[in-house]
């Protein structure tokens, strides 16, 4: 195969310019880019789509950056979002490259291929990649979180949590605990805000001792709930900030020989595929995952292709789905 050095020689330019033409085509003059693309195509150095992309200054690819959680790519939430992303990308004739970005202070954009834009799923509010995208003036869209610097598509987490806790209050519950997600994730903090608002609106004093930190993990919620129940027997309902934590809480309650919902109601958030089929089926907030994924791609492509300017801020409503895990509070005899 021809080397990048030979490509540079034939194109009468530097190897650095060839590299930029492949990885950041917008940084190379159109005439030079077209000359390099022709040589690449002639020598089969790159797929035809990439060569065509260099000519027009676009690769026809989007980078989808997901959280690094070990099982995230198998999660129901990701599958549904990705189905929406993939369908919209196919209709727009864009390819999707999936990568799991490294987290922490040294987090960097990892894509080894030229892409026209980035889609980030549930990034933490302090993820350095967000600032890197802004500093490089790249096109990007955040899903299931919010950003002060990038476009985003998200659920109305405050309103949805507020409505769910309001439902529990309507059932007569006054001592309602919450199992929260990760503290640096916006949708987790927003669901806590919704919980607090619902309590305030119903004249219920917020009790920080009723906040259980589950970090969105089923096993952690299970362990934390077991300890919490021993110290707070007056609690009659739990609102978990995702369905996995609701499932963990139900396990803990049942191991304490208590009934759900007879002794304690449990509500979740997300409406993952499993929750209608466990016993009891879980009351939850349904998120329009597919629609969010499809909208994110359509809005991002509109920005890439110049049909839309400015930051996109799109909020979808959640839907309360009442099932067997919640009921009216048990009256004392």
Protein Blocks (a to p, Z undefined) as FASTA:
>chain_A
ZZfklmmmmnopafklmmmmmmmmmlpcfklmmmmmmmmmmnomacfklmmmmmnopahi
acddddfbfklmmpmklmmmmmmmmmmmmmnopacddddddedjklccfbfbdcfbdcde
hiafklmklmmmmmnopacddehiacfkbccddddfklmmmmmmmmmmmnopabdcdddd
dfkbmklmmmmmmmmmmmmmnopacdfklpccekhpaklmmmmmmmmmmmmmmbcbdcdf
bfklmmmmmmmmmmnopacfkloccddehjaaklmmmccddddddddfklmmmmmmmmmm
mmmnopagcjddddddddddddfkbccddddZZ
